[in-house]
Amino acid sequence: MQFETKCVHVGVDKDSNYNSCITPIYPTSTFRWIDVQTNKGFDYTRSGNPTRRALEESIAALEGGVDCRATCTGMSAITCVMHLFKPGDHIIAGNDIYGGSYRIFTNVFSHLGIKFSLVNMRDLAAVRKALTPETKCLWIETPSNPLLNIVDIAAITQIARESGAITIADNTFLSPYLQRPFEFGVDIVVHSTTKYLNGHSDVVGGAVVSRESALAERVGYLHNALGLGCSPFDAWLVLRGIKTLGPRMEAHQRGAMALAKMLSEHPKVERVYYPGLTTHPQHELAKRQQKGFGAMLSFDVKGSRAQAEKILTGTRYFQLAESLGGVESLMEYPETMSHASMTADARREAGISERTIRVSVGIENPDDLIADLKAAVDVA
């Protein structure tokens, strides 16, 4: 099956009683056993549920993994994979990652004895320099949040293999429609299914996808033991959203490219962060490892924080809100929203300023979005 066909058909044909064309929701907490040794594959929804399993089959097929575990939030997916490591282990990650990832690394798991080095992951020499005998994982976020920096996935996985570490890639920003990290040697892929996989801003969830069976078994054990599974109804919502992932991503990308071009030519915009622009420093790398350039972009407005705030509150179609990946366009201010959990010094080191605005481009008509955002930037 081609990708769009998988989106529609994998995880769907589950109703042998009535031949429902849509995956049923099983909102039960427990399941009857046939006898004390036999059940029909499910015993308790924390451990497994038919609706959630259907979603897991779908995401695993789209990413090309052997198994998937769907979690209750994107952060719970990260929580799950972090329990693969023990005190004294060392993890290398980017210094420009999502603020929630930064927070859980530096303020939660570091207190449990796991060591982190946050480096410029685009600088392969810096990554190699950060390696220690205790390094067990290289964490990849590409494109990065919010500055859309591109990490060379194949090069990082090669470094990891040479050092005996695994690689974990956060593929939330692009979805498997535009990027499949397993094709470049990554071991585990994580998602916030809240974003593009669901696509409608009406559920929170996450996923952990494994490339090989041994890691999949460990992830499955942790997923159950920690109680991280998403609810049957949330799983059903994400499975419904996945059906339109392909056409949605094409519509998202169309608007993002149009907005990026407009902003790059605007005299009141200092810099645009979008891999689809030929001026992006990793444009050629993005072309090699991505099917498209995605729907996320950021830009620095000229002037001060006041100008950025005027833009953020001066549009008609762009809602001032965190999150991303829904059909509606959103703008947010990393300084006080998505990356508020980072220290000011860490934000500056990553390249995030008080003039940075992050945009999640929806599927509205690009002409309407351009006119709306241009008008807001004009008067800022």
C-alpha positions as CSV (number, residue, x, y, z in Angstrom):
1,M,0.0,0.0,0.0
2,Q,1.1,3.6,-0.7
3,F,1.2,6.0,2.3
4,E,-2.2,7.6,1.8
5,T,-3.8,4.2,1.4
6,K,-2.2,3.0,4.7
7,C,-3.6,6.1,6.4
8,V,-7.1,5.1,5.4
9,H,-7.0,1.3,5.8
10,V,-4.5,0.2,8.4
11,G,-6.1,-0.4,11.9
12,V,-9.6,-0.1,10.5
13,D,-11.1,-3.5,9.6
14,K,-11.7,-4.7,13.2
15,D,-15.4,-5.5,13.4
16,S,-16.2,-9.0,12.3
17,N,-19.7,-8.9,13.9
18,Y,-21.2,-6.0,12.0
19,N,-18.5,-5.1,9.3
20,S,-18.3,-1.5,10.5
21,C,-16.3,0.6,8.1
22,I,-14.9,2.6,11.0
23,T,-12.8,1.2,13.9
24,P,-15.1,0.7,16.9
25,I,-14.4,2.4,20.3
26,Y,-14.1,0.0,23.2
27,P,-14.5,2.2,26.2
28,T,-14.2,-0.8,28.7
29,S,-11.7,-0.9,31.5
30,T,-11.7,-4.7,31.7
31,F,-12.4,-7.8,29.6
32,R,-14.0,-11.1,30.5
33,W,-11.7,-14.2,30.5
34,I,-12.8,-17.5,28.9
35,D,-11.1,-19.4,31.7
36,V,-8.3,-18.6,34.2
37,Q,-5.6,-19.1,31.5
38,T,-7.4,-17.8,28.4
39,N,-8.7,-14.5,27.1
40,K,-9.4,-13.0,23.7
41,G,-6.1,-11.0,23.6
42,F,-7.0,-8.2,26.1
43,D,-7.5,-8.3,29.8
44,Y,-7.3,-4.7,31.1
45,T,-7.2,-1.4,29.2
46,R,-4.1,-0.1,30.9
47,S,-2.3,-3.1,29.3
48,G,-4.1,-3.1,26.0
49,N,-7.3,-2.0,24.3
50,P,-8.6,-2.9,20.8
51,T,-9.1,0.7,19.8
52,R,-5.7,1.7,21.0
53,R,-4.1,-1.3,19.4
54,A,-5.7,-0.3,16.0
55,L,-4.0,3.1,16.3
56,E,-0.7,1.6,17.2
57,E,-0.9,-0.7,14.2
58,S,-1.6,2.4,12.0
59,I,1.3,4.5,13.3
60,A,3.8,1.6,13.2
61,A,2.8,1.0,9.5
62,L,3.2,4.7,8.6
63,E,6.6,5.0,10.3
64,G,7.8,1.6,9.1
65,G,8.4,0.2,12.6
66,V,7.8,-3.2,14.1
67,D,5.6,-1.9,16.9
68,C,4.1,1.2,18.4
69,R,2.7,2.2,21.9
70,A,0.2,5.0,22.0
71,T,0.5,7.2,25.1
72,C,-1.8,9.7,26.8
73,T,0.4,12.8,25.9
74,G,3.4,13.6,23.9
75,M,5.4,14.1,27.2
76,S,4.3,10.7,28.4
77,A,5.9,9.2,25.2
78,I,9.1,10.9,26.2
79,T,8.7,9.7,29.8
80,C,8.3,6.2,28.6
81,V,11.6,6.1,26.6
82,M,13.5,7.9,29.3
83,H,12.9,4.9,31.5
84,L,15.0,2.9,29.2
85,F,18.0,4.5,30.9
86,K,19.4,4.3,34.4
87,P,21.3,6.6,36.8
88,G,24.7,7.4,35.4
89,D,23.7,7.1,31.8
90,H,24.5,10.0,29.5
91,I,22.3,11.5,26.8
92,I,23.2,14.0,24.1
93,A,20.4,16.3,22.8
94,G,20.2,19.6,20.9
95,N,20.3,22.9,22.7
96,D,17.4,24.2,20.6
97,I,14.8,21.5,21.4
98,Y,11.2,21.9,22.5
99,G,10.8,23.6,25.9
100,G,8.9,20.6,27.4
101,S,11.7,18.2,26.4
102,Y,14.3,20.6,27.9
103,R,12.3,20.8,31.1
104,I,11.9,17.1,31.6
105,F,15.6,16.4,30.8
106,T,17.1,19.1,33.0
107,N,14.6,19.4,35.8
108,V,13.2,15.8,36.2
109,F,15.4,13.0,34.8
110,S,18.7,14.8,35.6
111,H,17.6,14.7,39.3
112,L,17.2,11.0,38.9
113,G,20.8,10.6,37.9
114,I,20.7,10.7,34.1
115,K,23.2,13.1,32.7
116,F,22.5,15.3,29.7
117,S,24.7,17.3,27.3
118,L,22.8,19.9,25.2
119,V,24.8,20.8,22.2
120,N,24.5,22.2,18.7
121,M,23.4,19.0,16.9
122,R,24.2,20.4,13.5
123,D,27.9,20.5,14.5
124,L,29.0,16.9,14.2
125,A,32.3,17.7,15.8
126,A,30.5,19.1,18.9
127,V,28.4,15.9,19.1
128,R,31.5,13.7,19.0
129,K,33.2,15.9,21.6
130,A,30.2,15.5,23.9
131,L,30.5,11.6,23.8
132,T,31.5,9.8,27.0
133,P,31.8,6.1,27.8
134,E,28.4,6.5,29.6
135,T,26.6,7.9,26.5
136,K,23.6,5.7,25.8
137,C,21.5,7.8,23.6
138,L,21.6,10.6,21.0
139,W,18.3,12.5,21.0
140,I,17.3,14.0,17.6
141,E,14.8,16.7,17.1
142,T,14.5,17.8,13.4
143,P,13.3,20.2,12.4
144,S,14.0,21.8,15.8
145,N,11.4,23.7,17.8
146,P,11.0,26.6,17.3
147,L,13.9,27.6,14.9
148,L,13.5,24.9,12.3
149,N,17.2,23.8,12.4
150,I,17.8,20.6,10.5
151,V,19.9,17.7,12.0
152,D,21.6,15.2,9.7
153,I,19.8,12.1,10.9
154,A,22.1,9.6,9.0
155,A,25.2,11.2,10.4
156,I,24.0,11.3,14.0
157,T,22.9,7.6,13.8
158,Q,26.3,6.7,12.5
159,I,28.0,8.5,15.4
160,A,25.6,6.7,17.8
161,R,26.4,3.2,16.3
162,E,30.1,3.8,16.5
163,S,29.8,4.7,20.2
164,G,27.3,1.9,21.1
165,A,24.4,4.3,21.8
166,I,20.9,4.3,20.4
167,T,19.1,7.1,18.7
168,I,15.7,8.5,19.5
169,A,14.0,10.9,17.0
170,D,11.1,13.3,17.7
171,N,9.3,13.3,14.4
172,T,6.3,15.5,15.6
173,F,7.0,18.5,13.4
174,L,6.9,16.6,10.1
175,S,4.9,13.4,10.7
176,P,5.8,10.2,8.9
177,Y,4.2,11.7,5.7
178,L,7.2,14.0,5.3
179,Q,10.0,12.2,7.2
180,R,10.7,8.6,8.3
181,P,13.7,8.5,10.6
182,F,13.9,4.7,10.5
183,E,15.1,4.9,6.9
184,F,18.2,6.7,8.2
185,G,19.0,4.2,11.0
186,V,17.1,5.7,14.0
187,D,16.1,3.2,16.7
188,I,13.0,4.8,18.2
189,V,10.7,7.5,17.0
190,V,8.4,9.5,19.3
191,H,5.5,11.7,18.5
192,S,3.1,14.0,20.1
193,T,0.0,12.7,18.3
194,T,-1.7,15.8,19.5
195,K,-0.2,17.6,16.5
196,Y,-0.3,16.5,12.9
197,L,-1.3,12.9,13.3
198,N,-4.5,13.9,15.0
199,G,-4.6,17.3,13.2
200,H,-7.8,18.8,14.7
201,S,-6.7,20.2,18.1
202,D,-9.2,18.1,20.0
203,V,-7.1,15.5,21.7
204,V,-3.7,15.1,23.5
205,G,-1.6,12.0,23.0
206,G,1.7,10.5,22.1
207,A,3.4,7.5,20.5
208,V,6.6,5.5,20.7
209,V,7.5,3.5,17.6
210,S,10.4,0.9,17.6
211,R,12.5,-0.2,14.7
212,E,13.5,-3.6,16.2
213,S,11.7,-6.2,18.4
214,A,14.1,-6.1,21.4
215,L,13.5,-2.4,22.0
216,A,9.8,-2.8,21.2
217,E,9.5,-5.4,24.0
218,R,11.2,-3.1,26.5
219,V,9.0,-0.1,25.5
220,G,5.9,-2.2,25.7
221,Y,6.8,-3.4,29.2
222,L,7.5,0.2,30.4
223,H,4.3,1.5,28.7
224,N,2.2,-0.9,30.7
225,A,4.1,-0.7,34.0
226,L,4.0,3.1,34.1
227,G,0.4,3.3,33.0
228,L,1.0,5.6,30.1
229,G,-1.6,4.4,27.6
230,C,-4.0,6.8,25.9
231,S,-7.8,6.3,26.4
232,P,-9.8,4.4,23.8
233,F,-11.7,7.5,22.8
234,D,-8.5,9.5,22.3
235,A,-7.0,6.7,20.3
236,W,-10.1,6.7,18.1
237,L,-9.8,10.5,17.5
238,V,-6.2,10.2,16.4
239,L,-7.0,7.2,14.2
240,R,-9.7,9.3,12.6
241,G,-7.4,12.2,12.1
242,I,-4.7,10.0,10.5
243,K,-7.1,9.2,7.6
244,T,-6.6,12.7,6.2
245,L,-2.9,13.1,7.1
246,G,-1.6,13.2,3.5
247,P,-3.9,15.8,2.0
248,R,-3.8,17.9,5.2
249,M,0.0,18.0,5.1
250,E,0.0,19.1,1.5
251,A,-2.4,21.9,2.3
252,H,-0.4,22.9,5.4
253,Q,2.8,23.0,3.3
254,R,1.3,25.1,0.6
255,G,0.3,27.8,3.0
256,A,3.6,27.7,4.9
257,M,5.7,28.2,1.8
258,A,3.6,31.1,0.7
259,L,3.8,32.8,4.1
260,A,7.6,32.2,4.4
261,K,8.2,33.9,1.0
262,M,6.0,36.8,2.0
263,L,7.8,37.3,5.3
264,S,11.2,36.9,3.8
265,E,10.5,39.9,1.6
266,H,8.9,42.1,4.2
267,P,11.0,45.1,5.3
268,K,9.9,44.7,9.0
269,V,11.0,41.1,9.3
270,E,14.6,40.5,10.2
271,R,14.8,36.7,9.6
272,V,12.6,33.8,8.6
273,Y,13.2,30.3,9.8
274,Y,11.8,27.8,7.2
275,P,13.7,25.0,5.6
276,G,11.8,25.4,2.3
277,L,13.5,28.7,1.6
278,T,16.7,28.4,-0.4
279,T,18.3,30.8,2.1
280,H,17.9,28.3,4.9
281,P,21.4,27.0,5.9
282,Q,20.2,23.4,5.8
283,H,17.9,23.7,2.8
284,E,19.8,21.0,0.8
285,L,19.9,18.6,3.8
286,A,16.1,19.1,4.3
287,K,15.6,18.2,0.6
288,R,17.6,15.0,1.1
289,Q,16.0,13.6,4.2
290,Q,12.5,15.0,4.0
291,K,9.7,14.6,1.5
292,G,8.6,18.2,2.1
293,F,9.4,21.2,4.2
294,G,6.5,21.1,6.6
295,A,4.1,23.6,8.0
296,M,6.0,25.2,10.9
297,L,7.9,28.4,10.5
298,S,9.3,31.1,12.8
299,F,10.4,34.6,12.2
300,D,12.2,37.5,14.0
301,V,10.5,40.8,13.7
302,K,12.7,44.0,13.5
303,G,12.5,46.3,16.5
304,S,11.6,45.1,20.0
305,R,9.4,42.8,22.0
306,A,6.6,45.3,21.6
307,Q,6.5,44.8,17.8
308,A,6.3,41.1,18.3
309,E,3.4,41.4,20.7
310,K,1.5,43.7,18.4
311,I,1.7,41.0,15.6
312,L,0.7,38.2,18.0
313,T,-2.5,40.1,19.0
314,G,-3.2,41.8,15.7
315,T,-4.3,39.0,13.3
316,R,-7.8,37.7,12.4
317,Y,-7.1,34.1,11.4
318,F,-4.0,33.3,13.5
319,Q,-5.1,32.3,17.0
320,L,-2.7,33.2,19.8
321,A,-2.2,29.7,21.3
322,E,0.3,27.1,22.0
323,S,0.4,23.7,20.3
324,L,0.6,23.1,16.6
325,G,-0.5,20.8,13.8
326,G,-4.2,21.6,13.7
327,V,-6.2,22.6,10.7
328,E,-6.4,26.2,12.1
329,S,-3.4,28.5,12.0
330,L,-1.8,29.4,15.3
331,M,0.9,31.8,16.5
332,E,2.8,31.7,19.7
333,Y,5.5,33.5,21.6
334,P,8.3,31.0,22.6
335,E,9.6,33.5,25.1
336,T,6.6,33.2,27.4
337,M,4.8,30.1,26.0
338,S,6.3,27.0,24.5
339,H,9.9,27.7,25.7
340,A,9.2,29.5,29.0
341,S,10.5,26.5,30.9
342,M,14.0,27.2,29.5
343,T,16.2,29.7,31.2
344,A,16.6,33.0,29.5
345,D,20.3,32.2,28.9
346,A,19.3,28.8,27.4
347,R,16.9,30.5,25.0
348,R,19.5,33.0,23.9
349,E,22.1,30.2,23.4
350,A,19.5,28.4,21.2
351,G,18.9,31.5,19.2
352,I,15.4,32.3,20.5
353,S,15.0,36.1,21.1
354,E,12.2,38.3,22.4
355,R,11.4,39.1,18.8
356,T,10.8,35.5,17.7
357,I,7.4,34.3,16.7
358,R,6.5,30.7,15.9
359,V,3.7,30.0,13.4
360,S,1.8,26.8,12.9
361,V,0.2,27.2,9.4
362,G,-3.2,25.7,9.1
363,I,-5.1,24.6,6.0
364,E,-6.9,27.9,5.3
365,N,-6.6,29.6,1.9
366,P,-3.0,30.9,1.6
367,D,-4.2,34.2,0.2
368,D,-6.2,34.9,3.3
369,L,-3.4,34.0,5.6
370,I,-0.9,36.1,3.7
371,A,-3.2,39.2,3.7
372,D,-3.9,38.8,7.4
373,L,-0.3,38.3,8.6
374,K,1.1,41.0,6.3
375,A,-1.4,43.5,7.6
376,A,-0.4,42.7,11.2
377,V,3.3,43.0,10.4
378,D,2.7,46.2,8.4
379,V,1.3,48.0,11.5
380,A,3.6,46.5,14.2
